[in-house]
Amino acid sequence: MLAAGIVALAAGTYAFRWAGPALRDRVRLPTRVVRLLEIGAVVLLTALVAVTTLPLGTADLGYAMPAGVLVGGAVAWFRRPILLVIVAAAATTALLRVLGVS
């Protein structure tokens, strides 16, 4: 049963990835729909970041993790590569924890 689920999800993923380039010239979305999809993606990613980086109510949050997120956000604001954003956020959090700031 598990193998069938994995195969089904793999096939669905492949179909979605294939459909983008295959249907690019055939399907035209209205400008308003494209704009709403862009806004929806930003809202979804923001919510994901907030939920995963700020685990409120599960433990003592401290200052290191929010500081790392803030630094990562600042680096992203200047449109740097995502790898640099992740490394800057992780390094900030790690450095603060090494210095004793939890």
URURSUL-V760051 format. One record per residue. N is the residue number from 1. RES is the residue in one letter. SS is DSSP state (A for helix, B for strand, O for the rest). PSI is psi in whole degrees, 0 to 359 (none if undefined). OMEGA is omega in degrees with one decimal (NA if undefined). Layout:
<<N/RES/SS/PSI/OMEGA> <N/RES/SS/PSI/OMEGA>>
//
This chain:
<<1/M/O/318/179.7> <2/L/A/318/-180.0> <3/A/A/322/178.6> <4/A/A/320/177.6> <5/G/A/319/178.7> <6/I/A/316/179.5> <7/V/A/318/179.4> <8/A/A/316/178.5> <9/L/A/322/177.7> <10/A/A/317/178.8> <11/A/A/318/178.2> <12/G/A/319/177.8> <13/T/A/315/178.9> <14/Y/A/318/-179.5> <15/A/A/317/178.0> <16/F/A/318/-179.7> <17/R/A/326/179.4> <18/W/A/324/-174.8> <19/A/A/326/-179.3> <20/G/A/299/179.4> <21/P/A/327/-176.9> <22/A/A/326/-175.5> <23/L/A/6/-175.1> <24/R/O/316/-177.3> <25/D/O/348/-176.5> <26/R/O/331/-175.5> <27/V/O/125/177.2> <28/R/O/123/177.3> <29/L/O/145/175.9> <30/P/O/154/-178.2> <31/T/A/321/-179.8> <32/R/A/320/179.3> <33/V/A/318/178.2> <34/V/A/316/179.6> <35/R/A/317/178.6> <36/L/A/323/176.9> <37/L/A/321/177.7> <38/E/A/315/179.0> <39/I/A/319/179.1> <40/G/A/322/178.4> <41/A/A/319/178.9> <42/V/A/316/179.6> <43/V/A/317/179.7> <44/L/A/315/178.9> <45/L/A/322/177.3> <46/T/A/316/177.9> <47/A/A/320/178.2> <48/L/A/316/178.0> <49/V/A/315/-178.6> <50/A/A/318/-177.1> <51/V/A/321/-175.2> <52/T/A/334/-177.2> <53/T/A/345/179.5> <54/L/O/77/-176.3> <55/P/O/70/-177.3> <56/L/O/136/177.5> <57/G/O/352/-178.5> <58/T/O/337/-179.0> <59/A/O/173/174.5> <60/D/O/116/-173.2> <61/L/O/319/-178.3> <62/G/O/197/-177.0> <63/Y/O/342/-173.8> <64/A/A/313/-177.0> <65/M/A/312/176.8> <66/P/A/327/177.2> <67/A/A/319/176.9> <68/G/A/318/177.6> <69/V/A/320/178.9> <70/L/A/316/178.1> <71/V/A/317/177.2> <72/G/A/319/177.3> <73/G/A/321/178.3> <74/A/A/319/178.5> <75/V/A/319/178.6> <76/A/A/326/179.6> <77/W/A/326/179.2> <78/F/O/16/173.9> <79/R/O/47/174.6> <80/R/O/163/-179.9> <81/P/O/149/-175.4> <82/I/A/326/178.3> <83/L/A/319/177.4> <84/L/A/322/177.8> <85/V/A/312/-178.1> <86/I/A/316/-179.3> <87/V/A/319/179.8> <88/A/A/317/179.5> <89/A/A/315/-179.5> <90/A/A/319/-179.9> <91/A/A/320/178.2> <92/T/A/313/179.4> <93/T/A/315/-179.1> <94/A/A/316/-179.3> <95/L/A/316/178.4> <96/L/A/322/178.5> <97/R/A/323/176.2> <98/V/A/324/179.2> <99/L/O/357/176.8> <100/G/O/2/175.7> <101/V/O/117/-178.3> <102/S/O/none/NA>>
//
